[in-house]
Amino acid sequence: MATTNPLQFIQQVRAEVSKIVWPTRREVLLTTVMVFIMAALTAVFFALVDILIRSGLQGILNLFG
């Protein structure tokens, strides 16, 4: 494994960091809003599935209980 001196390492790190494309404020805002919307939709979906399973199990238990 080849070793590089600290100066070369810092230069390489700066070169790689300069290649990063940072998102704009608008892109961050839109993706954040989309994450919250998808999380809310997922929560509603699983709540409905939970209600359906619970009512089905209660129906079965009332039938045999």
PyMOL Python script that loads the backbone (N, CA, C, O; Angstrom):
from pymol import cmd

cmd.read_pdbstr("""\
ATOM      1  N   MET A   1       0.856  -1.179   0.000  1.00  0.00           N
ATOM      2  CA  MET A   1       0.000   0.000   0.000  1.00  0.00           C
ATOM      3  C   MET A   1       0.894   1.231   0.000  1.00  0.00           C
ATOM      4  O   MET A   1       1.761   1.379   0.861  1.00  0.00           O
ATOM      5  N   ALA A   2       0.680   2.108  -0.963  1.00  0.00           N
ATOM      6  CA  ALA A   2       1.494   3.315  -1.077  1.00  0.00           C
ATOM      7  C   ALA A   2       1.047   4.342  -0.050  1.00  0.00           C
ATOM      8  O   ALA A   2      -0.147   4.522   0.191  1.00  0.00           O
ATOM      9  N   THR A   3       2.013   5.004   0.544  1.00  0.00           N
ATOM     10  CA  THR A   3       1.681   6.041   1.518  1.00  0.00           C
ATOM     11  C   THR A   3       1.855   7.407   0.862  1.00  0.00           C
ATOM     12  O   THR A   3       2.744   7.604   0.033  1.00  0.00           O
ATOM     13  N   THR A   4       1.007   8.330   1.241  1.00  0.00           N
ATOM     14  CA  THR A   4       1.116   9.695   0.747  1.00  0.00           C
ATOM     15  C   THR A   4       1.414  10.604   1.927  1.00  0.00           C
ATOM     16  O   THR A   4       1.018  10.336   3.062  1.00  0.00           O
ATOM     17  N   ASN A   5       2.112  11.668   1.635  1.00  0.00           N
ATOM     18  CA  ASN A   5       2.412  12.587   2.728  1.00  0.00           C
ATOM     19  C   ASN A   5       1.165  13.411   3.049  1.00  0.00           C
ATOM     20  O   ASN A   5       0.249  13.489   2.230  1.00  0.00           O
ATOM     21  N   PRO A   6       1.123  14.014   4.210  1.00  0.00           N
ATOM     22  CA  PRO A   6      -0.084  14.746   4.631  1.00  0.00           C
ATOM     23  C   PRO A   6      -0.496  15.865   3.673  1.00  0.00           C
ATOM     24  O   PRO A   6      -1.689  16.115   3.502  1.00  0.00           O
ATOM     25  N   LEU A   7       0.453  16.530   3.059  1.00  0.00           N
ATOM     26  CA  LEU A   7       0.116  17.617   2.130  1.00  0.00           C
ATOM     27  C   LEU A   7      -0.627  17.077   0.908  1.00  0.00           C
ATOM     28  O   LEU A   7      -1.615  17.669   0.473  1.00  0.00           O
ATOM     29  N   GLN A   8      -0.163  15.966   0.355  1.00  0.00           N
ATOM     30  CA  GLN A   8      -0.850  15.361  -0.783  1.00  0.00           C
ATOM     31  C   GLN A   8      -2.254  14.889  -0.380  1.00  0.00           C
ATOM     32  O   GLN A   8      -3.216  15.035  -1.134  1.00  0.00           O
ATOM     33  N   PHE A   9      -2.342  14.333   0.801  1.00  0.00           N
ATOM     34  CA  PHE A   9      -3.641  13.860   1.287  1.00  0.00           C
ATOM     35  C   PHE A   9      -4.636  15.014   1.366  1.00  0.00           C
ATOM     36  O   PHE A   9      -5.774  14.887   0.915  1.00  0.00           O
ATOM     37  N   ILE A  10      -4.214  16.129   1.933  1.00  0.00           N
ATOM     38  CA  ILE A  10      -5.101  17.294   2.063  1.00  0.00           C
ATOM     39  C   ILE A  10      -5.500  17.808   0.684  1.00  0.00           C
ATOM     40  O   ILE A  10      -6.652  18.187   0.476  1.00  0.00           O
ATOM     41  N   GLN A  11      -4.567  17.825  -0.250  1.00  0.00           N
ATOM     42  CA  GLN A  11      -4.880  18.265  -1.611  1.00  0.00           C
ATOM     43  C   GLN A  11      -5.894  17.333  -2.274  1.00  0.00           C
ATOM     44  O   GLN A  11      -6.803  17.785  -2.969  1.00  0.00           O
ATOM     45  N   GLN A  12      -5.729  16.041  -2.054  1.00  0.00           N
ATOM     46  CA  GLN A  12      -6.664  15.074  -2.630  1.00  0.00           C
ATOM     47  C   GLN A  12      -8.058  15.221  -2.007  1.00  0.00           C
ATOM     48  O   GLN A  12      -9.065  15.136  -2.710  1.00  0.00           O
ATOM     49  N   VAL A  13      -8.113  15.438  -0.713  1.00  0.00           N
ATOM     50  CA  VAL A  13      -9.393  15.622  -0.040  1.00  0.00           C
ATOM     51  C   VAL A  13     -10.087  16.875  -0.561  1.00  0.00           C
ATOM     52  O   VAL A  13     -11.287  16.851  -0.835  1.00  0.00           O
ATOM     53  N   ARG A  14      -9.350  17.954  -0.697  1.00  0.00           N
ATOM     54  CA  ARG A  14      -9.946  19.192  -1.218  1.00  0.00           C
ATOM     55  C   ARG A  14     -10.449  19.008  -2.637  1.00  0.00           C
ATOM     56  O   ARG A  14     -11.498  19.542  -2.997  1.00  0.00           O
ATOM     57  N   ALA A  15      -9.707  18.253  -3.455  1.00  0.00           N
ATOM     58  CA  ALA A  15     -10.137  18.002  -4.833  1.00  0.00           C
ATOM     59  C   ALA A  15     -11.433  17.196  -4.847  1.00  0.00           C
ATOM     60  O   ALA A  15     -12.326  17.480  -5.645  1.00  0.00           O
ATOM     61  N   GLU A  16     -11.547  16.199  -3.977  1.00  0.00           N
ATOM     62  CA  GLU A  16     -12.768  15.387  -3.926  1.00  0.00           C
ATOM     63  C   GLU A  16     -13.949  16.188  -3.382  1.00  0.00           C
ATOM     64  O   GLU A  16     -15.064  16.055  -3.886  1.00  0.00           O
ATOM     65  N   VAL A  17     -13.725  17.010  -2.371  1.00  0.00           N
ATOM     66  CA  VAL A  17     -14.800  17.820  -1.798  1.00  0.00           C
ATOM     67  C   VAL A  17     -15.309  18.830  -2.818  1.00  0.00           C
ATOM     68  O   VAL A  17     -16.497  19.150  -2.825  1.00  0.00           O
ATOM     69  N   SER A  18     -14.437  19.332  -3.673  1.00  0.00           N
ATOM     70  CA  SER A  18     -14.872  20.306  -4.677  1.00  0.00           C
ATOM     71  C   SER A  18     -15.771  19.664  -5.727  1.00  0.00           C
ATOM     72  O   SER A  18     -16.479  20.379  -6.436  1.00  0.00           O
ATOM     73  N   LYS A  19     -15.765  18.333  -5.850  1.00  0.00           N
ATOM     74  CA  LYS A  19     -16.612  17.633  -6.815  1.00  0.00           C
ATOM     75  C   LYS A  19     -18.044  17.439  -6.307  1.00  0.00           C
ATOM     76  O   LYS A  19     -18.930  17.082  -7.083  1.00  0.00           O
ATOM     77  N   ILE A  20     -18.273  17.669  -5.032  1.00  0.00           N
ATOM     78  CA  ILE A  20     -19.589  17.446  -4.446  1.00  0.00           C
ATOM     79  C   ILE A  20     -20.571  18.486  -4.976  1.00  0.00           C
ATOM     80  O   ILE A  20     -20.266  19.677  -5.027  1.00  0.00           O
ATOM     81  N   VAL A  21     -21.754  18.017  -5.371  1.00  0.00           N
ATOM     82  CA  VAL A  21     -22.813  18.914  -5.819  1.00  0.00           C
ATOM     83  C   VAL A  21     -23.831  18.984  -4.687  1.00  0.00           C
ATOM     84  O   VAL A  21     -24.552  18.018  -4.438  1.00  0.00           O
ATOM     85  N   TRP A  22     -23.893  20.120  -4.004  1.00  0.00           N
ATOM     86  CA  TRP A  22     -24.783  20.278  -2.869  1.00  0.00           C
ATOM     87  C   TRP A  22     -26.176  20.637  -3.353  1.00  0.00           C
ATOM     88  O   TRP A  22     -26.309  21.388  -4.319  1.00  0.00           O
ATOM     89  N   PRO A  23     -27.225  20.121  -2.711  1.00  0.00           N
ATOM     90  CA  PRO A  23     -28.584  20.463  -3.128  1.00  0.00           C
ATOM     91  C   PRO A  23     -28.918  21.910  -2.775  1.00  0.00           C
ATOM     92  O   PRO A  23     -28.365  22.495  -1.843  1.00  0.00           O
ATOM     93  N   THR A  24     -29.839  22.460  -3.553  1.00  0.00           N
ATOM     94  CA  THR A  24     -30.274  23.829  -3.271  1.00  0.00           C
ATOM     95  C   THR A  24     -31.255  23.800  -2.093  1.00  0.00           C
ATOM     96  O   THR A  24     -31.737  22.741  -1.692  1.00  0.00           O
ATOM     97  N   ARG A  25     -31.529  24.961  -1.564  1.00  0.00           N
ATOM     98  CA  ARG A  25     -32.478  25.072  -0.447  1.00  0.00           C
ATOM     99  C   ARG A  25     -33.860  24.571  -0.868  1.00  0.00           C
ATOM    100  O   ARG A  25     -34.556  23.930  -0.081  1.00  0.00           O
ATOM    101  N   ARG A  26     -34.252  24.859  -2.100  1.00  0.00           N
ATOM    102  CA  ARG A  26     -35.557  24.428  -2.607  1.00  0.00           C
ATOM    103  C   ARG A  26     -35.620  22.906  -2.696  1.00  0.00           C
ATOM    104  O   ARG A  26     -36.626  22.303  -2.322  1.00  0.00           O
ATOM    105  N   GLU A  27     -34.552  22.282  -3.190  1.00  0.00           N
ATOM    106  CA  GLU A  27     -34.529  20.821  -3.286  1.00  0.00           C
ATOM    107  C   GLU A  27     -34.622  20.172  -1.910  1.00  0.00           C
ATOM    108  O   GLU A  27     -35.329  19.179  -1.737  1.00  0.00           O
ATOM    109  N   VAL A  28     -33.920  20.723  -0.940  1.00  0.00           N
ATOM    110  CA  VAL A  28     -33.973  20.186   0.420  1.00  0.00           C
ATOM    111  C   VAL A  28     -35.372  20.330   0.992  1.00  0.00           C
ATOM    112  O   VAL A  28     -35.884  19.404   1.620  1.00  0.00           O
ATOM    113  N   LEU A  29     -35.990  21.471   0.782  1.00  0.00           N
ATOM    114  CA  LEU A  29     -37.341  21.705   1.279  1.00  0.00           C
ATOM    115  C   LEU A  29     -38.345  20.742   0.640  1.00  0.00           C
ATOM    116  O   LEU A  29     -39.180  20.161   1.334  1.00  0.00           O
ATOM    117  N   LEU A  30     -38.262  20.576  -0.671  1.00  0.00           N
ATOM    118  CA  LEU A  30     -39.197  19.692  -1.370  1.00  0.00           C
ATOM    119  C   LEU A  30     -39.019  18.232  -0.933  1.00  0.00           C
ATOM    120  O   LEU A  30     -40.006  17.532  -0.703  1.00  0.00           O
ATOM    121  N   THR A  31     -37.792  17.780  -0.819  1.00  0.00           N
ATOM    122  CA  THR A  31     -37.596  16.390  -0.413  1.00  0.00           C
ATOM    123  C   THR A  31     -38.016  16.180   1.036  1.00  0.00           C
ATOM    124  O   THR A  31     -38.521  15.110   1.377  1.00  0.00           O
ATOM    125  N   THR A  32     -37.823  17.164   1.884  1.00  0.00           N
ATOM    126  CA  THR A  32     -38.263  17.057   3.279  1.00  0.00           C
ATOM    127  C   THR A  32     -39.777  16.962   3.353  1.00  0.00           C
ATOM    128  O   THR A  32     -40.314  16.136   4.091  1.00  0.00           O
ATOM    129  N   VAL A  33     -40.464  17.797   2.600  1.00  0.00           N
ATOM    130  CA  VAL A  33     -41.929  17.766   2.574  1.00  0.00           C
ATOM    131  C   VAL A  33     -42.413  16.418   2.039  1.00  0.00           C
ATOM    132  O   VAL A  33     -43.368  15.850   2.571  1.00  0.00           O
ATOM    133  N   MET A  34     -41.768  15.903   0.998  1.00  0.00           N
ATOM    134  CA  MET A  34     -42.161  14.615   0.442  1.00  0.00           C
ATOM    135  C   MET A  34     -41.953  13.481   1.449  1.00  0.00           C
ATOM    136  O   MET A  34     -42.768  12.560   1.516  1.00  0.00           O
ATOM    137  N   VAL A  35     -40.893  13.537   2.218  1.00  0.00           N
ATOM    138  CA  VAL A  35     -40.656  12.515   3.242  1.00  0.00           C
ATOM    139  C   VAL A  35     -41.760  12.549   4.285  1.00  0.00           C
ATOM    140  O   VAL A  35     -42.257  11.497   4.685  1.00  0.00           O
ATOM    141  N   PHE A  36     -42.152  13.734   4.732  1.00  0.00           N
ATOM    142  CA  PHE A  36     -43.228  13.844   5.717  1.00  0.00           C
ATOM    143  C   PHE A  36     -44.562  13.347   5.148  1.00  0.00           C
ATOM    144  O   PHE A  36     -45.326  12.682   5.847  1.00  0.00           O
ATOM    145  N   ILE A  37     -44.838  13.666   3.888  1.00  0.00           N
ATOM    146  CA  ILE A  37     -46.081  13.198   3.260  1.00  0.00           C
ATOM    147  C   ILE A  37     -46.087  11.676   3.158  1.00  0.00           C
ATOM    148  O   ILE A  37     -47.088  11.033   3.476  1.00  0.00           O
ATOM    149  N   MET A  38     -44.977  11.102   2.717  1.00  0.00           N
ATOM    150  CA  MET A  38     -44.909   9.646   2.582  1.00  0.00           C
ATOM    151  C   MET A  38     -44.992   8.966   3.944  1.00  0.00           C
ATOM    152  O   MET A  38     -45.603   7.904   4.062  1.00  0.00           O
ATOM    153  N   ALA A  39     -44.394   9.553   4.968  1.00  0.00           N
ATOM    154  CA  ALA A  39     -44.475   8.988   6.313  1.00  0.00           C
ATOM    155  C   ALA A  39     -45.912   9.027   6.821  1.00  0.00           C
ATOM    156  O   ALA A  39     -46.371   8.075   7.453  1.00  0.00           O
ATOM    157  N   ALA A  40     -46.619  10.112   6.554  1.00  0.00           N
ATOM    158  CA  ALA A  40     -48.017  10.214   6.977  1.00  0.00           C
ATOM    159  C   ALA A  40     -48.892   9.206   6.241  1.00  0.00           C
ATOM    160  O   ALA A  40     -49.748   8.568   6.853  1.00  0.00           O
ATOM    161  N   LEU A  41     -48.686   9.056   4.933  1.00  0.00           N
ATOM    162  CA  LEU A  41     -49.455   8.074   4.167  1.00  0.00           C
ATOM    163  C   LEU A  41     -49.175   6.654   4.645  1.00  0.00           C
ATOM    164  O   LEU A  41     -50.092   5.836   4.730  1.00  0.00           O
ATOM    165  N   THR A  42     -47.941   6.361   4.952  1.00  0.00           N
ATOM    166  CA  THR A  42     -47.579   5.040   5.462  1.00  0.00           C
ATOM    167  C   THR A  42     -48.228   4.793   6.816  1.00  0.00           C
ATOM    168  O   THR A  42     -48.716   3.693   7.079  1.00  0.00           O
ATOM    169  N   ALA A  43     -48.238   5.799   7.671  1.00  0.00           N
ATOM    170  CA  ALA A  43     -48.865   5.659   8.991  1.00  0.00           C
ATOM    171  C   ALA A  43     -50.361   5.403   8.844  1.00  0.00           C
ATOM    172  O   ALA A  43     -50.913   4.562   9.553  1.00  0.00           O
ATOM    173  N   VAL A  44     -51.021   6.111   7.940  1.00  0.00           N
ATOM    174  CA  VAL A  44     -52.457   5.911   7.719  1.00  0.00           C
ATOM    175  C   VAL A  44     -52.709   4.505   7.180  1.00  0.00           C
ATOM    176  O   VAL A  44     -53.640   3.829   7.617  1.00  0.00           O
ATOM    177  N   PHE A  45     -51.889   4.067   6.241  1.00  0.00           N
ATOM    178  CA  PHE A  45     -52.046   2.734   5.671  1.00  0.00           C
ATOM    179  C   PHE A  45     -51.940   1.657   6.751  1.00  0.00           C
ATOM    180  O   PHE A  45     -52.798   0.779   6.843  1.00  0.00           O
ATOM    181  N   PHE A  46     -50.887   1.726   7.569  1.00  0.00           N
ATOM    182  CA  PHE A  46     -50.704   0.704   8.595  1.00  0.00           C
ATOM    183  C   PHE A  46     -51.760   0.797   9.693  1.00  0.00           C
ATOM    184  O   PHE A  46     -52.110  -0.216  10.297  1.00  0.00           O
ATOM    185  N   ALA A  47     -52.266   1.987   9.956  1.00  0.00           N
ATOM    186  CA  ALA A  47     -53.353   2.119  10.925  1.00  0.00           C
ATOM    187  C   ALA A  47     -54.609   1.431  10.394  1.00  0.00           C
ATOM    188  O   ALA A  47     -55.300   0.741  11.143  1.00  0.00           O
ATOM    189  N   LEU A  48     -54.906   1.613   9.117  1.00  0.00           N
ATOM    190  CA  LEU A  48     -56.073   0.956   8.527  1.00  0.00           C
ATOM    191  C   LEU A  48     -55.915  -0.562   8.513  1.00  0.00           C
ATOM    192  O   LEU A  48     -56.861  -1.290   8.812  1.00  0.00           O
ATOM    193  N   VAL A  49     -54.724  -1.036   8.168  1.00  0.00           N
ATOM    194  CA  VAL A  49     -54.475  -2.480   8.186  1.00  0.00           C
ATOM    195  C   VAL A  49     -54.621  -3.016   9.604  1.00  0.00           C
ATOM    196  O   VAL A  49     -55.183  -4.093   9.800  1.00  0.00           O
ATOM    197  N   ASP A  50     -54.129  -2.290  10.583  1.00  0.00           N
ATOM    198  CA  ASP A  50     -54.246  -2.708  11.976  1.00  0.00           C
ATOM    199  C   ASP A  50     -55.709  -2.788  12.403  1.00  0.00           C
ATOM    200  O   ASP A  50     -56.109  -3.735  13.079  1.00  0.00           O
ATOM    201  N   ILE A  51     -56.497  -1.806  12.012  1.00  0.00           N
ATOM    202  CA  ILE A  51     -57.928  -1.805  12.361  1.00  0.00           C
ATOM    203  C   ILE A  51     -58.625  -3.000  11.711  1.00  0.00           C
ATOM    204  O   ILE A  51     -59.437  -3.669  12.351  1.00  0.00           O
ATOM    205  N   LEU A  52     -58.311  -3.269  10.443  1.00  0.00           N
ATOM    206  CA  LEU A  52     -58.930  -4.402   9.759  1.00  0.00           C
ATOM    207  C   LEU A  52     -58.552  -5.731  10.417  1.00  0.00           C
ATOM    208  O   LEU A  52     -59.417  -6.581  10.624  1.00  0.00           O
ATOM    209  N   ILE A  53     -57.304  -5.916  10.740  1.00  0.00           N
ATOM    210  CA  ILE A  53     -56.872  -7.160  11.378  1.00  0.00           C
ATOM    211  C   ILE A  53     -57.507  -7.301  12.756  1.00  0.00           C
ATOM    212  O   ILE A  53     -57.974  -8.377  13.129  1.00  0.00           O
ATOM    213  N   ARG A  54     -57.519  -6.197  13.511  1.00  0.00           N
ATOM    214  CA  ARG A  54     -58.105  -6.246  14.859  1.00  0.00           C
ATOM    215  C   ARG A  54     -59.600  -6.582  14.800  1.00  0.00           C
ATOM    216  O   ARG A  54     -60.082  -7.404  15.579  1.00  0.00           O
ATOM    217  N   SER A  55     -60.325  -5.953  13.886  1.00  0.00           N
ATOM    218  CA  SER A  55     -61.766  -6.234  13.794  1.00  0.00           C
ATOM    219  C   SER A  55     -62.004  -7.662  13.307  1.00  0.00           C
ATOM    220  O   SER A  55     -62.950  -8.311  13.753  1.00  0.00           O
ATOM    221  N   GLY A  56     -61.175  -8.154  12.413  1.00  0.00           N
ATOM    222  CA  GLY A  56     -61.314  -9.529  11.947  1.00  0.00           C
ATOM    223  C   GLY A  56     -61.048 -10.528  13.061  1.00  0.00           C
ATOM    224  O   GLY A  56     -61.782 -11.505  13.209  1.00  0.00           O
ATOM    225  N   LEU A  57     -60.007 -10.291  13.841  1.00  0.00           N
ATOM    226  CA  LEU A  57     -59.706 -11.185  14.964  1.00  0.00           C
ATOM    227  C   LEU A  57     -60.793 -11.118  16.034  1.00  0.00           C
ATOM    228  O   LEU A  57     -61.165 -12.140  16.611  1.00  0.00           O
ATOM    229  N   GLN A  58     -61.298  -9.926  16.295  1.00  0.00           N
ATOM    230  CA  GLN A  58     -62.385  -9.814  17.282  1.00  0.00           C
ATOM    231  C   GLN A  58     -63.636 -10.536  16.803  1.00  0.00           C
ATOM    232  O   GLN A  58     -64.346 -11.146  17.603  1.00  0.00           O
ATOM    233  N   GLY A  59     -63.909 -10.473  15.511  1.00  0.00           N
ATOM    234  CA  GLY A  59     -65.053 -11.188  14.954  1.00  0.00           C
ATOM    235  C   GLY A  59     -64.895 -12.689  15.106  1.00  0.00           C
ATOM    236  O   GLY A  59     -65.836 -13.391  15.477  1.00  0.00           O
ATOM    237  N   ILE A  60     -63.684 -13.177  14.811  1.00  0.00           N
ATOM    238  CA  ILE A  60     -63.422 -14.613  14.947  1.00  0.00           C
ATOM    239  C   ILE A  60     -63.526 -15.034  16.415  1.00  0.00           C
ATOM    240  O   ILE A  60     -64.128 -16.063  16.719  1.00  0.00           O
ATOM    241  N   LEU A  61     -62.945 -14.249  17.324  1.00  0.00           N
ATOM    242  CA  LEU A  61     -62.988 -14.600  18.740  1.00  0.00           C
ATOM    243  C   LEU A  61     -64.414 -14.541  19.282  1.00  0.00           C
ATOM    244  O   LEU A  61     -64.793 -15.374  20.106  1.00  0.00           O
ATOM    245  N   ASN A  62     -65.204 -13.574  18.836  1.00  0.00           N
ATOM    246  CA  ASN A  62     -66.600 -13.504  19.277  1.00  0.00           C
ATOM    247  C   ASN A  62     -67.420 -14.685  18.733  1.00  0.00           C
ATOM    248  O   ASN A  62     -68.362 -15.152  19.372  1.00  0.00           O
ATOM    249  N   LEU A  63     -67.039 -15.153  17.545  1.00  0.00           N
ATOM    250  CA  LEU A  63     -67.728 -16.270  16.949  1.00  0.00           C
ATOM    251  C   LEU A  63     -67.516 -17.557  17.746  1.00  0.00           C
ATOM    252  O   LEU A  63     -68.443 -18.349  17.916  1.00  0.00           O
ATOM    253  N   PHE A  64     -66.289 -17.761  18.233  1.00  0.00           N
ATOM    254  CA  PHE A  64     -65.946 -18.981  18.953  1.00  0.00           C
ATOM    255  C   PHE A  64     -65.897 -18.787  20.463  1.00  0.00           C
ATOM    256  O   PHE A  64     -65.773 -19.761  21.206  1.00  0.00           O
ATOM    257  N   GLY A  65     -65.993 -17.569  20.918  1.00  0.00           N
ATOM    258  CA  GLY A  65     -65.840 -17.310  22.340  1.00  0.00           C
ATOM    259  C   GLY A  65     -67.138 -17.134  23.022  1.00  0.00           C
ATOM    260  O   GLY A  65     -67.175 -16.908  24.231  1.00  0.00           O
TER     261      GLY A  65
END
""", "prot")
cmd.dss("prot")
cmd.show_as("cartoon", "prot")
cmd.util.cbc("prot")
cmd.orient("prot")
